[in-house]
Amino acid sequence: MMSASERPERRYPNRREFIALGVGALVVASLPAGLRNRRRLVRRSVPVMGTIADIAVVHRDPRYAHAAIDAAIAELRFVERKMTRFSSSSDVGRANLEAAAGPVTVAPETARVLEEALRWAEESDGAFDPCLGRVLALWDVGGRRVPPAAAQVARFAGRGLHKFMELGTRAGEPVVIFRDTDVAIDLGGIAKGYGVDRAVEALRSYGIYNGLVNCGGDLYAMGHSEDGDPWTVGIRDPDDPDRLIETVEASDRALATSGDYLQYFQYGGRRYHHMLDPVTGEPKRSSMRSLTVMAESCMAADAAATAVFGTPSTQAARLLRECAPGARTVHSA
């Protein structure tokens, strides 16, 4: 792989300036203010779901646009309250504390995401596993500087932990049950995408069909930009996140990127990142640095980017065909 100094200069679009909508792997282009027509781009940034969410809508009335954005933010916060593993009062937090002892009631929305996560787990032969919460906590790549002990990691390797989580109903309400005490839910590979989809639906309920929702790099491009063209989305270079490695156009499509360069620590010449391999219980070993998937929904793009990161192209293509028809890889590096 060439170093940053060896790579040739990339040509940026000369008609647009890129504006960073959110923290993550994707940035979005917008016309310079002096070239816009009377439709305005109204945007807001808020901390939510452990990252920064940016919402931008194209509308002539800023007050109305901000009311729609309020509704979209409320959806993101709803998903965070229900599905974060970092709160003992969320559905996921309560399940992780109590579901090994008996059924735990969860909201229908949480049950829907868990069901979809289990579908991806089964179709991917466990490459996507929503039950790695304890493994992620063990690695804690944001806080560690050295890997955990090999014996601690081996405890979780190749367990197929998703097979020990069951969904059911009790008194007509969804419940979660764990059949193994090593199971702990983590929906980091799918819940943000679901939240983005809910935010998009909130904007549409206000009659807004042109805009963007970007939650830490899980992005949905609605309709068209303020100049009437599809949105131009830039993919960050994993070797130099201040640069773009590629741009794609998107209209009524979602994009999500998985990479090893946003959450990691270095030790012994190896990069230990947050993309775990359920077979080994360790961060995936792969020459791939980043992968961007485009799909019809952000939940599908989010899950797909997690599931196929570091997998052979034929296996990735099969999984996308089966789990997210119409989804495709738009960039890998």
C-alpha positions in Angstrom: 0.0 0.0 0.0 1.4 3.4 -0.9 2.1 5.9 1.8 0.2 9.2 1.9 3.2 11.0 0.4 3.4 8.6 -2.5 -0.2 8.7 -3.6 -1.0 11.1 -6.5 -3.2 14.1 -5.8 -6.9 13.4 -6.3 -9.1 15.7 -8.2 -12.0 17.1 -6.2 -15.3 18.3 -7.9 -14.7 21.9 -8.9 -18.4 22.8 -8.8 -19.1 21.9 -5.2 -17.4 22.4 -1.9 -17.6 19.5 0.5 -19.2 20.1 3.9 -18.6 17.5 6.6 -22.0 16.3 7.7 -21.2 14.2 10.8 -18.2 12.4 12.3 -17.3 9.3 10.4 -16.3 7.9 7.1 -18.6 9.9 4.8 -18.8 13.6 3.8 -21.3 15.3 1.6 -21.1 18.0 -1.0 -23.2 21.1 -1.3 -23.2 24.1 -3.6 -21.4 27.2 -2.4 -23.9 29.6 -0.8 -23.6 32.1 -3.7 -24.7 29.6 -6.3 -27.8 28.2 -4.6 -31.3 28.9 -5.8 -34.1 29.9 -3.5 -34.4 26.5 -1.9 -32.3 26.5 1.2 -30.2 23.8 2.9 -31.2 23.9 6.6 -29.0 21.7 8.8 -28.4 20.8 12.5 -25.9 18.7 14.3 -26.5 16.9 17.6 -24.7 14.4 19.8 -26.6 11.1 19.8 -25.9 7.3 19.7 -22.3 7.9 20.7 -21.5 10.1 17.7 -22.6 13.2 16.0 -25.7 13.2 13.9 -26.1 15.8 11.1 -29.5 16.4 9.5 -29.9 18.6 6.6 -33.1 19.3 4.6 -33.9 21.3 1.5 -36.8 23.7 2.2 -37.7 27.3 1.7 -39.0 27.8 5.2 -36.3 27.4 7.9 -38.8 27.4 10.7 -40.7 24.5 9.2 -37.5 22.7 8.3 -36.3 22.9 11.9 -39.6 21.5 13.2 -39.1 18.5 10.9 -35.5 18.1 12.0 -36.7 18.1 15.7 -38.9 15.1 14.8 -36.0 13.3 13.1 -33.7 13.9 16.1 -36.4 12.6 18.4 -36.4 9.3 16.5 -32.6 8.9 16.8 -32.9 9.6 20.5 -35.7 7.0 20.9 -33.5 4.3 19.2 -30.6 5.3 21.5 -32.7 5.0 24.6 -34.0 1.6 23.7 -30.9 0.0 22.1 -27.7 1.3 23.6 -25.7 -1.3 25.6 -24.2 1.5 27.7 -27.3 2.1 29.8 -28.8 -0.3 32.3 -32.3 1.1 31.7 -32.4 0.5 27.9 -34.0 -2.6 26.5 -30.5 -3.9 25.5 -29.1 -3.0 28.9 -31.9 -4.7 30.8 -31.6 -7.8 28.6 -27.8 -8.0 29.2 -28.4 -7.8 33.0 -31.4 -10.1 33.3 -32.1 -12.2 30.2 -29.8 -15.1 31.3 -32.1 -15.6 34.3 -35.4 -15.3 32.5 -37.4 -13.5 29.8 -37.0 -9.7 29.5 -39.7 -7.6 27.9 -38.5 -5.3 25.1 -40.2 -2.7 22.9 -41.5 -3.9 19.5 -39.0 -1.7 17.8 -36.1 -3.4 19.7 -37.5 -6.8 18.9 -37.7 -5.9 15.2 -34.0 -4.9 15.1 -33.0 -8.0 17.1 -34.9 -10.2 14.6 -33.2 -8.5 11.7 -29.8 -8.9 13.4 -30.4 -12.6 13.9 -31.4 -13.0 10.3 -28.1 -11.5 9.2 -26.3 -13.7 11.7 -27.8 -16.9 10.3 -27.3 -15.9 6.7 -23.7 -14.9 7.3 -22.9 -18.0 9.3 -22.1 -15.8 12.3 -19.9 -13.3 10.5 -22.4 -10.8 11.8 -23.2 -11.5 15.4 -25.3 -9.1 17.6 -24.4 -11.0 20.8 -20.7 -9.9 21.1 -21.3 -7.3 23.8 -19.0 -9.0 26.3 -16.3 -9.5 23.7 -16.4 -5.9 22.7 -16.2 -4.9 26.3 -13.2 -7.1 26.8 -11.4 -5.5 23.9 -12.5 -2.0 24.7 -10.4 -0.6 21.8 -11.1 3.0 22.8 -9.6 2.5 26.3 -7.0 -0.3 25.9 -3.4 0.1 24.9 -2.5 -3.7 25.0 -4.6 -6.7 24.0 -6.4 -8.8 26.6 -4.9 -12.1 27.7 -5.2 -14.9 25.1 -7.1 -17.1 27.6 -9.8 -14.4 28.0 -10.2 -14.1 24.2 -10.3 -17.9 23.7 -13.3 -18.1 25.9 -15.4 -16.4 23.3 -13.8 -17.7 20.1 -16.0 -19.6 17.7 -18.9 -19.7 20.1 -21.7 -18.6 17.7 -23.2 -16.6 20.6 -26.2 -15.5 18.5 -27.5 -19.0 18.6 -28.0 -18.7 22.4 -30.3 -15.7 22.1 -34.0 -16.3 21.6 -36.9 -14.0 20.8 -40.4 -14.8 21.9 -43.6 -13.3 23.4 -45.1 -13.2 26.8 -48.6 -11.8 27.4 -48.5 -10.5 23.8 -45.2 -8.5 24.3 -41.8 -9.3 22.8 -39.3 -10.9 25.1 -35.6 -11.8 24.9 -34.0 -14.9 26.6 -30.3 -15.8 26.8 -29.4 -19.5 27.0 -25.7 -18.8 27.8 -24.3 -16.3 30.3 -21.6 -15.2 27.9 -24.3 -13.6 25.6 -24.6 -9.9 25.7 -26.3 -7.8 23.0 -24.5 -5.2 21.0 -26.4 -3.6 18.1 -23.6 -1.3 17.0 -23.6 -2.8 13.6 -27.3 -2.2 12.9 -29.1 0.1 15.3 -27.7 3.3 13.9 -28.9 2.4 10.5 -32.3 1.7 11.9 -32.3 5.0 13.7 -31.4 6.8 10.4 -34.3 5.1 8.7 -36.7 6.2 11.4 -35.3 9.8 11.1 -35.9 9.8 7.4 -39.5 8.6 7.8 -40.0 11.4 10.3 -38.8 14.0 7.7 -41.1 12.4 5.1 -44.1 12.7 7.5 -43.5 16.5 7.3 -43.6 16.3 3.5 -39.8 16.7 3.1 -38.3 14.5 0.4 -35.0 16.2 -0.2 -32.4 16.0 2.6 -29.7 14.0 4.4 -29.5 12.1 7.6 -25.9 11.2 8.6 -25.3 9.5 11.9 -21.6 8.9 12.4 -21.1 7.8 8.8 -24.4 5.8 8.4 -26.1 8.1 5.8 -29.4 8.3 3.9 -29.6 10.7 1.0 -33.2 11.8 0.3 -34.1 12.9 -3.1 -31.8 15.7 -4.4 -29.6 18.4 -3.1 -30.6 22.1 -3.2 -29.4 22.4 -6.8 -31.6 19.6 -8.0 -28.8 17.0 -8.6 -28.3 13.8 -6.7 -26.2 14.2 -3.5 -22.5 13.8 -3.9 -21.0 11.7 -1.0 -17.3 11.6 -0.4 -15.6 8.5 1.1 -12.7 9.3 3.4 -9.3 7.9 2.8 -8.6 5.3 5.5 -4.9 6.3 5.4 -5.6 10.0 5.6 -9.1 10.8 6.9 -8.6 14.5 5.9 -8.7 13.4 2.2 -11.3 11.7 0.0 -10.6 8.4 -1.7 -13.7 8.4 -3.9 -17.0 10.1 -4.5 -20.4 8.5 -5.3 -23.8 10.0 -6.2 -26.8 9.0 -4.2 -30.6 9.7 -4.4 -33.0 7.9 -2.1 -30.3 5.5 -1.1 -28.4 4.7 2.0 -24.6 4.3 2.5 -22.7 2.9 5.4 -18.9 2.4 5.8 -17.0 0.0 8.0 -13.3 0.5 8.6 -10.4 -0.2 10.9 -9.2 3.4 11.2 -11.8 5.1 13.4 -11.7 3.0 16.6 -8.4 1.2 17.3 -5.1 1.0 19.2 -1.7 -0.1 18.0 0.4 -2.8 19.7 3.3 -4.8 18.5 3.0 -3.5 15.0 -0.6 -4.6 14.7 -3.8 -2.4 14.5 -6.4 -3.7 16.9 -9.8 -2.3 15.8 -13.4 -2.7 16.7 -14.4 -5.0 13.8 -14.3 -8.3 15.6 -14.1 -11.8 14.0 -16.6 -14.0 15.9 -14.5 -17.1 14.9 -11.3 -15.9 16.6 -12.8 -13.5 19.2 -10.2 -10.9 17.9 -10.3 -8.0 15.6 -10.5 -9.2 12.0 -7.2 -9.8 10.2 -7.6 -8.4 6.7 -5.8 -6.2 4.1 -9.1 -4.4 3.8 -9.1 -1.0 5.5 -12.6 0.3 4.7 -15.8 -0.9 2.9 -18.8 1.2 1.8 -22.1 -0.4 0.9 -25.1 1.3 -0.8 -28.6 -0.1 -0.1 -32.3 0.8 -0.1 -32.4 1.2 3.7 -29.8 2.4 6.1 -30.4 -0.6 8.4 -29.5 -2.9 5.5 -26.4 -0.9 4.6 -25.2 -0.8 8.2 -25.6 -4.5 8.7 -24.1 -5.3 5.3 -21.0 -3.2 5.8 -20.4 -4.9 9.1 -21.1 -8.4 7.9 -19.0 -8.4 4.7 -16.0 -6.3 5.9 -12.9 -8.4 5.3 -14.8 -11.3 3.6 -13.9 -12.6 0.1 -15.8 -10.8 -2.7 -17.8 -13.9 -3.8 -19.0 -14.5 -0.3 -19.8 -10.9 0.2 -21.8 -10.8 -3.1 -23.8 -13.9 -2.1 -24.7 -12.4 1.3 -25.8 -9.1 -0.2 -28.0 -11.0 -2.7 -29.7 -13.0 0.0 -30.0 -10.4 2.8 -30.3 -7.1 1.0 -31.4 -7.4 -2.6 -30.2 -4.4 -4.6 -27.4 -3.6 -2.2 -23.9 -3.3 -3.6 -20.4 -2.5 -2.5 -19.5 0.9 -3.9 -16.0 1.1 -2.5 -13.4 -1.0 -0.7 -9.8 -0.2 0.1 
